[in-house]
């Protein structure tokens, strides 16, 4: 997340931004100095405090609903990585990249909770077998099998990326929240690409980007994550009439509506 770009974008979208944060204007003007005194990882949370104070009184219930929806997905991802990245089945060479993803997801949770404040929902407990609490779901092998972990991680990241894209239109009325959400959206997409590449290097026949509904995941329950990714028509133009079908699907990521995302997440929520 580039905070300087966010500040500039907010100021362009909201000419009253500086007035909203006054007397915190000095903090914005001196954020470079501030950054030299604290860890870079802390900057998003310092900024979220300013953000909440500037816009907390004007956030609508709908925006809070969207952010809590996003928070549920982020709880899932952060809990997943916190549980499985330390496992012994993760090769030492793969740990640094996965630990970075883990840190990102934990930071997303902290950021969203900071913005929502008292409106933030509590984390559910999760069943990463995909058995809705039974512990015997279709991904139960994740407890002992690294390839299942990578497949599930890819599915979670692809779900997250599509979920943020699907909710973007609901945030159009709040440029600040939209900017933050799209920054997280792009990070989710990079995570998914990295995980796909990791799986490709382990022999799975996929690319680092989505091609149609191909996921390289044999568990049928994962298919719901990729429904609609075979779309080849954008803005009324059939892209497959310009390039081949695979290339047409690869050129555009598709959103996923809230109901579809909730149905996916429900498989992994215990209580």
C-alpha positions in Angstrom: 0.0 0.0 0.0 1.6 3.3 -1.1 0.4 5.7 1.6 1.6 8.8 -0.2 -0.4 7.9 -3.3 -3.4 7.3 -1.1 -3.1 10.7 0.6 -2.8 12.3 -2.8 -5.8 10.4 -4.2 -7.9 11.3 -1.2 -7.0 15.0 -1.5 -7.9 15.0 -5.2 -11.2 13.2 -4.5 -12.1 15.2 -1.4 -10.9 18.9 -1.4 -12.0 19.1 2.2 -9.7 16.3 3.3 -7.1 18.5 4.9 -9.9 20.3 6.9 -11.4 17.0 8.0 -8.2 15.9 9.6 -7.3 19.3 11.1 -5.5 19.6 13.5 -3.9 16.4 12.3 -2.8 18.3 9.2 0.7 18.5 10.6 0.8 14.8 10.9 0.1 14.5 7.2 2.6 17.1 6.2 5.3 15.3 8.4 4.4 11.8 7.6 7.8 11.2 6.0 9.5 12.2 9.2 7.1 10.0 11.1 7.9 7.1 8.9 11.6 7.5 9.8 10.8 6.9 13.4 8.6 3.8 13.2 8.6 0.6 11.3 7.3 0.8 7.8 4.8 -2.0 8.7 3.2 0.4 11.2 2.4 3.1 8.7 -0.9 1.7 7.5 -2.2 1.6 11.1 -1.1 5.1 11.8 -2.8 6.2 8.6 -6.0 4.3 9.5 -6.3 6.2 12.7 -6.3 9.5 10.8 -8.7 7.9 8.3 -11.1 6.9 11.0 -11.1 10.2 12.7 -11.6 12.0 9.4 -14.4 9.9 8.1 -15.7 7.8 11.0 -18.7 10.1 11.5 -19.8 9.9 7.8 -19.3 6.2 7.1 -22.7 4.6 6.2 -24.0 1.3 7.5 -23.6 -0.1 4.0 -19.9 0.7 4.0 -19.5 -0.9 7.4 -21.3 -4.0 6.1 -18.9 -4.2 3.1 -15.9 -3.8 5.4 -17.1 -6.4 7.8 -17.7 -8.7 4.9 -14.1 -8.1 3.8 -12.9 -8.6 7.4 -14.5 -12.0 7.6 -12.5 -13.1 4.6 -9.4 -11.6 6.0 -9.9 -13.4 9.3 -10.1 -16.6 7.4 -6.9 -16.0 5.5 -4.9 -14.7 8.4 -6.0 -17.6 10.6 -5.2 -20.1 7.9 -1.6 -18.8 7.4 -1.0 -18.4 11.1 -1.9 -22.1 11.6 -0.2 -23.7 8.7 2.8 -21.7 7.6 4.7 -22.8 10.8 4.1 -26.5 10.0 7.0 -28.7 9.4 5.7 -29.8 6.0 6.5 -26.3 4.5 9.9 -26.4 2.8 12.4 -24.0 4.2 12.9 -22.4 0.8 9.2 -21.6 0.6 8.7 -20.1 4.0 9.9 -16.5 3.3 7.3 -16.0 0.6 4.5 -17.6 2.7 5.5 -15.6 5.8 5.2 -12.4 3.8 1.7 -13.4 2.7 0.9 -14.3 6.3 2.1 -10.9 7.4 0.1 -9.1 4.7 -3.1 -10.9 5.8 -2.6 -10.1 9.4 -2.0 -6.5 8.5 -5.2 -6.5 6.5 -7.1 -7.7 9.6 -5.5 -5.0 11.8 -6.2 -2.3 9.2 -9.9 -3.2 8.8 -10.5 -3.5 12.5 -8.8 -0.2 13.1 -11.1 1.5 10.5 -14.2 -0.1 11.7 -13.5 0.4 15.4 -16.3 -0.8 17.6 -18.3 -1.8 14.5 -15.8 -4.6 13.7 -17.2 -8.1 14.0 -15.4 -10.7 16.0 -13.5 -13.5 14.2 -15.4 -16.8 13.7 -13.7 -20.1 14.4 -12.7 -22.0 11.3 -12.7 -25.5 9.9 -10.1 -25.5 7.2 -11.1 -29.0 6.1 -14.1 -27.3 4.4 -16.5 -29.4 6.5 -18.5 -26.5 8.1 -17.2 -27.6 11.5 -17.1 -31.4 11.0 -13.3 -31.4 10.5 -13.9 -34.0 7.8 -14.4 -31.8 4.8 -12.9 -32.2 1.3 -9.7 -30.4 2.3 -9.0 -32.4 5.4 -5.6 -33.4 4.1 -4.4 -29.8 4.7 -3.4 -31.0 8.2 -0.6 -33.2 6.8 -0.2 -32.4 3.1 1.7 -29.4 1.7 0.1 -29.5 -1.7 -3.4 -29.4 -0.2 -2.3 -26.4 1.8 -1.0 -24.6 -1.4 -4.2 -25.5 -3.3 -6.4 -24.1 -0.5 -4.2 -21.0 -0.2 -4.7 -20.3 -3.9 -8.4 -20.8 -3.6 -8.6 -18.4 -0.6 -6.5 -15.7 -2.4 -8.5 -16.0 -5.6 -11.7 -15.7 -3.6 -10.5 -12.6 -1.8 -9.4 -10.9 -5.0 -12.7 -11.5 -6.6 -14.6 -10.5 -3.5 -13.0 -7.1 -3.3 -13.6 -6.6 -7.0 -17.2 -7.5 -6.5 -17.8 -5.0 -3.7 -16.0 -2.1 -5.4 -19.3 -0.6 -6.8 -20.7 -0.6 -3.3 -17.9 1.7 -2.2 -18.1 4.2 -5.0 -19.6 6.8 -2.7 -16.6 6.8 -0.4 -13.4 7.4 -2.3 -11.3 6.9 0.7 -12.6 3.4 1.6 -12.6 2.4 -2.1 -8.9 3.4 -2.4 -7.9 1.3 0.6 -10.0 -1.7 -0.6 -8.5 -1.6 -4.1 -5.0 -1.5 -2.6 -5.9 -4.7 -0.7 -7.5 -6.2 -3.8 -4.2 -5.8 -5.8 -2.2 -7.5 -3.0 -4.6 -10.4 -2.9 -4.1 -10.8 -6.7 -0.3 -10.9 -6.2 -0.6 -13.5 -3.5 -2.7 -15.7 -5.8 -0.2 -15.3 -8.6 2.7 -16.3 -6.3 0.9 -19.3 -5.0 0.0 -20.4 -8.5 3.6 -20.2 -9.5 4.6 -22.2 -6.5 2.2 -24.9 -7.5 3.3 -24.8 -11.1 6.9 -25.4 -10.0 5.6 -28.5 -8.1 4.1 -29.9 -11.3 0.6 -28.6 -11.3 -0.6 -27.7 -14.9 -1.5 -24.1 -14.3 -0.1 -20.7 -15.1 0.6 -17.9 -12.6 -2.6 -16.2 -13.8 -6.2 -17.5 -14.3 -7.1 -19.2 -17.5 -10.9 -19.6 -17.7 -12.1 -21.7 -14.8 -8.9 -23.8 -14.7 -7.6 -23.9 -11.1 -5.5 -27.1 -11.0 -7.5 -28.1 -7.9 -9.1 -31.5 -8.2 -11.5 -31.0 -5.2 -14.9 -30.2 -6.7 -15.7 -27.8 -3.9 -13.1 -25.4 -5.3 -15.0 -25.0 -8.5 -17.3 -22.3 -6.9 -14.3 -20.0 -6.6 -13.8 -19.9 -10.4 -17.4 -19.7 -11.6 -17.7 -17.0 -14.3 -13.9 -16.7 -15.0 -14.5 -18.1 -18.4 -16.3 -14.9 -19.5 -15.0 -13.5 -22.7 -17.2 -10.5 -23.2 -16.2 -7.1 -21.8 -18.2 -3.9 -22.1 -20.3 -5.7 -24.8 -17.2 -6.7 -26.8 -16.5 -10.4 -27.4 -12.7 -10.4 -26.8 -12.6 -14.0 -28.1 -13.3 -12.5 -31.5 -10.1 -10.6 -31.3 -7.8 -13.2 -29.6 -8.2 -16.8 -28.7 -10.6 -17.8 -25.9 -7.9 -18.6 -23.3 -6.2 -15.3 -23.9 -9.5 -13.5 -23.6 -10.2 -15.0 -20.2 -6.7 -14.3 -19.0 -6.9 -10.6 -19.9 -9.7 -9.8 -17.4 -10.4 -10.9 -13.8 -14.1 -11.3 -13.0 -15.8 -10.2 -9.8 -17.6 -12.5 -7.4 -20.9 -11.4 -5.8 -21.4 -11.4 -2.0 -23.7 -14.4 -1.9 -21.3 -16.6 -3.8 -18.4 -15.5 -1.6 -20.5 -16.2 1.6 -21.4 -19.7 0.3 -17.7 -20.4 -0.2 -16.7 -19.0 3.2 -19.5 -20.9 5.0 -17.7 -24.2 4.2 -14.8 -23.1 6.4 -16.7 -21.5 9.2 -17.1 -23.6 12.3 -18.9 -21.1 14.5 
